[in-house]
Amino acid sequence: MSNSFELMSAFLKRQVKRYENEEFNTIPLQDMLGRFKLVKDGKPLMSDDLVLNHTGSNIFAISLRSVFYNLCRNKQAHDKLLAEIDEADRNGLLSNPVSFAEAQRLPRTTIGATGAQGGADIGGAWLPEGTIVGMNPWVSARDRSVYAPDHDDFRPERWLEASDMQLRLMDRNDLSFGAGARNCLGKDISILEMSKLIPELYRHFDFELTDPTTEWELHDYWFVKQTGLICKVKRRERSR
């Protein structure tokens, strides 16, 4: 983890130095880093600026890998997503696929523990104040009463078929970005990135697992990281 932050910090420093070049600054700055710099011009680069570039990155990467892996292994969901994207494209609309909501649910991230102020009764057991309380989001994401008996399956339609009350319950159990005081501050940026990037990638490219018979591996640390997602990518040909 530390090495990845060192690489990212070194990259950011190179980009900032590049933006400080007078000749380069004659070109309008249209990317995110350029806009950050315009806001901070005349002030020293602060640690908050670096945080902005890391915001939601872990959960975003985990969810993105989950989307590609599960869509590659589920032809019905894959074909339906492409049809929705193409239809939205033909009508000049923005597609809003639910695939990433389902993908986030499966490789569950952790949620931090907290002390129960004033004590609490949990499941019939009294826990005095100061007791460290935590939970396993992997379990909440596979609650049969919330996500149906097929809770282990990748089925994006469950988010469309649910009633308003059931959808609120599913959202409440969705701890992909934590909850309450432990909610990830980068949640909105991560969701924005996924809603933009996933349709755009599938609009232009086809993805296929190099070995469909091999399953990925999940490594449960603070986050649930995945390895073994190796894809073949080719430009997509489509009729309008």
C-alpha positions as CSV (number, residue, x, y, z in Angstrom):
1,M,0.0,0.0,0.0
2,S,2.8,2.4,1.0
3,N,4.6,1.8,-2.3
4,S,1.4,2.6,-4.3
5,F,1.0,5.9,-2.5
6,E,4.7,6.8,-3.2
7,L,4.2,6.1,-6.9
8,M,1.0,8.2,-6.9
9,S,2.7,11.1,-5.0
10,A,5.6,11.0,-7.4
11,F,3.3,11.1,-10.4
12,L,1.3,14.0,-8.9
13,K,4.5,16.0,-8.3
14,R,5.6,15.5,-11.9
15,Q,2.3,16.7,-13.2
16,V,2.3,19.7,-10.9
17,K,5.8,20.6,-12.1
18,R,4.6,20.2,-15.7
19,Y,1.7,22.5,-15.1
20,E,4.0,25.1,-13.6
21,N,5.9,25.3,-16.9
22,E,5.1,28.8,-18.4
23,E,5.0,27.4,-22.0
24,F,2.6,24.7,-21.0
25,N,0.3,27.2,-19.2
26,T,-0.5,28.8,-22.6
27,I,-2.8,25.8,-23.2
28,P,-6.3,25.9,-21.5
29,L,-6.4,23.4,-18.6
30,Q,-9.4,21.2,-18.9
31,D,-8.7,18.2,-16.8
32,M,-9.3,17.7,-13.0
33,L,-5.8,18.5,-11.9
34,G,-5.8,21.7,-14.0
35,R,-9.0,22.8,-12.3
36,F,-7.6,22.0,-8.8
37,K,-4.5,24.1,-9.7
38,L,-6.6,27.0,-10.9
39,V,-8.4,27.0,-7.5
40,K,-5.1,26.8,-5.6
41,D,-3.0,29.2,-7.7
42,G,-1.0,31.5,-5.5
43,K,-1.2,29.1,-2.5
44,P,1.1,26.2,-1.6
45,L,0.0,22.7,-2.6
46,M,-1.6,21.2,0.6
47,S,-2.1,17.6,1.6
48,D,-5.8,18.0,0.9
49,D,-5.1,18.4,-2.8
50,L,-3.4,15.0,-2.7
51,V,-6.3,13.5,-0.8
52,L,-8.6,14.6,-3.6
53,N,-6.8,12.5,-6.0
54,H,-7.0,9.4,-3.8
55,T,-10.7,9.9,-2.9
56,G,-12.7,6.7,-3.1
57,S,-9.9,5.0,-5.2
58,N,-9.8,1.7,-3.3
59,I,-13.6,1.1,-3.4
60,F,-13.8,2.4,-6.9
61,A,-11.1,-0.1,-8.1
62,I,-12.7,-3.0,-6.2
63,S,-16.1,-2.2,-7.6
64,L,-14.8,-1.8,-11.1
65,R,-13.0,-5.1,-11.1
66,S,-16.2,-6.7,-9.8
67,V,-18.3,-5.2,-12.6
68,F,-16.0,-6.5,-15.3
69,Y,-15.5,-10.0,-13.7
70,N,-19.2,-10.6,-13.1
71,L,-20.4,-9.2,-16.5
72,C,-17.8,-11.4,-18.3
73,R,-19.2,-14.4,-16.5
74,N,-22.9,-13.5,-16.9
75,K,-23.8,-13.3,-20.6
76,Q,-27.5,-12.4,-19.9
77,A,-26.5,-9.4,-17.7
78,H,-23.7,-8.4,-20.1
79,D,-26.0,-8.4,-23.2
80,K,-28.7,-6.5,-21.3
81,L,-26.3,-3.9,-20.3
82,L,-25.0,-3.4,-23.8
83,A,-28.6,-3.2,-25.1
84,E,-29.4,-0.5,-22.6
85,I,-26.2,1.5,-23.4
86,D,-26.9,1.3,-27.1
87,E,-30.5,2.3,-26.7
88,A,-29.6,5.3,-24.6
89,D,-26.9,6.2,-27.1
90,R,-29.3,6.1,-30.0
91,N,-31.8,8.3,-28.1
92,G,-29.1,10.8,-27.0
93,L,-29.6,9.9,-23.3
94,L,-27.2,9.0,-20.5
95,S,-27.4,5.3,-19.5
96,N,-27.7,4.6,-15.8
97,P,-26.9,0.8,-15.4
98,V,-27.5,-0.9,-12.1
99,S,-24.7,-3.4,-12.7
100,F,-22.3,-1.5,-10.5
101,A,-24.7,-1.4,-7.6
102,E,-24.9,-5.2,-7.7
103,A,-21.1,-5.5,-8.2
104,Q,-20.4,-3.4,-5.2
105,R,-22.5,-5.7,-3.0
106,L,-20.5,-8.9,-3.6
107,P,-16.9,-8.1,-2.8
108,R,-17.6,-6.5,0.6
109,T,-15.4,-3.9,2.1
110,T,-15.0,-3.6,5.9
111,I,-16.6,-1.1,8.3
112,G,-14.8,0.2,11.3
113,A,-15.7,-0.7,14.8
114,T,-17.0,1.9,17.3
115,G,-17.8,2.1,21.0
116,A,-21.4,2.0,22.2
117,Q,-22.1,5.2,24.1
118,G,-24.3,4.6,27.2
119,G,-24.3,0.9,26.5
120,A,-26.5,-1.0,24.1
121,D,-28.7,-4.1,23.8
122,I,-27.6,-6.1,20.7
123,G,-29.3,-9.4,20.0
124,G,-30.4,-9.8,23.6
125,A,-26.9,-9.2,25.0
126,W,-26.2,-6.0,27.0
127,L,-22.9,-4.4,26.1
128,P,-21.7,-1.7,28.5
129,E,-20.4,1.6,27.4
130,G,-16.9,1.5,25.9
131,T,-17.4,-2.0,24.4
132,I,-16.0,-2.1,20.9
133,V,-18.7,-3.0,18.4
134,G,-18.3,-3.9,14.8
135,M,-19.9,-5.9,12.1
136,N,-19.0,-7.9,9.0
137,P,-20.4,-6.2,5.9
138,W,-19.9,-9.4,3.9
139,V,-22.8,-10.9,6.0
140,S,-25.1,-7.9,5.7
141,A,-24.6,-8.0,1.9
142,R,-25.8,-11.6,1.8
143,D,-28.9,-11.4,4.1
144,R,-31.5,-13.7,2.6
145,S,-34.4,-11.5,4.0
146,V,-33.0,-8.5,2.2
147,Y,-31.4,-9.8,-1.1
148,A,-33.5,-13.0,-1.6
149,P,-32.3,-16.6,-1.6
150,D,-30.0,-16.0,-4.6
151,H,-28.0,-13.5,-2.6
152,D,-24.7,-15.0,-3.8
153,D,-25.6,-14.5,-7.4
154,F,-24.8,-11.6,-9.6
155,R,-28.2,-10.4,-10.7
156,P,-28.5,-6.6,-11.2
157,E,-32.3,-7.0,-11.9
158,R,-32.9,-7.3,-8.2
159,W,-32.4,-3.6,-7.9
160,L,-35.1,-2.9,-10.5
161,E,-37.6,-5.6,-9.3
162,A,-37.6,-4.5,-5.7
163,S,-40.5,-2.4,-4.3
164,D,-39.8,1.0,-2.9
165,M,-39.7,-0.4,0.7
166,Q,-37.4,-3.3,-0.3
167,L,-35.1,-1.0,-2.2
168,R,-34.8,1.3,0.9
169,L,-33.9,-1.8,2.9
170,M,-31.3,-2.9,0.3
171,D,-29.8,0.6,0.3
172,R,-29.6,0.6,4.1
173,N,-27.8,-2.8,4.1
174,D,-25.4,-1.5,1.4
175,L,-22.2,-0.7,3.4
176,S,-19.9,-0.5,0.4
177,F,-18.8,2.9,1.5
178,G,-19.4,2.4,5.2
179,A,-22.1,4.2,7.1
180,G,-22.8,7.0,9.5
181,A,-19.6,8.6,10.9
182,R,-17.6,6.0,9.1
183,N,-19.0,6.8,5.7
184,C,-16.4,7.2,3.0
185,L,-16.0,10.9,2.1
186,G,-15.2,9.9,-1.5
187,K,-18.5,8.1,-2.0
188,D,-20.1,10.6,-4.4
189,I,-16.9,10.9,-6.5
190,S,-16.5,7.1,-6.7
191,I,-20.2,6.7,-7.8
192,L,-19.8,9.5,-10.4
193,E,-16.6,7.9,-11.8
194,M,-18.4,4.5,-12.1
195,S,-21.5,5.9,-13.7
196,K,-19.4,7.7,-16.3
197,L,-16.6,5.2,-16.9
198,I,-18.5,1.8,-17.1
199,P,-21.0,2.8,-19.8
200,E,-18.3,4.6,-21.8
201,L,-15.9,1.6,-21.7
202,Y,-18.7,-0.8,-22.7
203,R,-19.8,1.6,-25.4
204,H,-16.5,1.3,-27.2
205,F,-14.9,-2.0,-26.1
206,D,-15.7,-5.7,-25.7
207,F,-14.2,-7.5,-22.7
208,E,-13.6,-11.3,-22.4
209,L,-11.9,-13.3,-19.7
210,T,-8.8,-15.0,-21.0
211,D,-9.7,-18.1,-19.1
212,P,-13.4,-18.3,-18.2
213,T,-12.9,-21.5,-16.3
214,T,-10.6,-19.9,-13.7
215,E,-12.2,-18.0,-10.8
216,W,-10.6,-14.9,-9.3
217,E,-9.2,-14.9,-5.8
218,L,-10.5,-12.6,-3.0
219,H,-8.1,-11.4,-0.3
220,D,-9.7,-10.0,2.8
221,Y,-7.6,-7.2,4.3
222,W,-9.1,-3.9,5.3
223,F,-10.6,-4.0,1.9
224,V,-11.5,-7.2,0.0
225,K,-9.0,-7.1,-2.9
226,Q,-9.3,-9.3,-6.0
227,T,-6.7,-11.0,-8.1
228,G,-6.9,-13.1,-11.2
229,L,-9.0,-10.7,-13.4
230,I,-7.2,-11.0,-16.8
231,C,-9.2,-9.9,-19.8
232,K,-8.9,-9.6,-23.5
233,V,-10.1,-6.3,-24.8
234,K,-11.0,-5.4,-28.3
235,R,-12.7,-2.4,-30.0
236,R,-16.4,-3.0,-30.3
237,E,-18.2,-2.9,-33.6
238,R,-21.8,-1.9,-33.4
239,S,-24.6,-0.8,-35.7
240,R,-26.5,2.4,-35.0
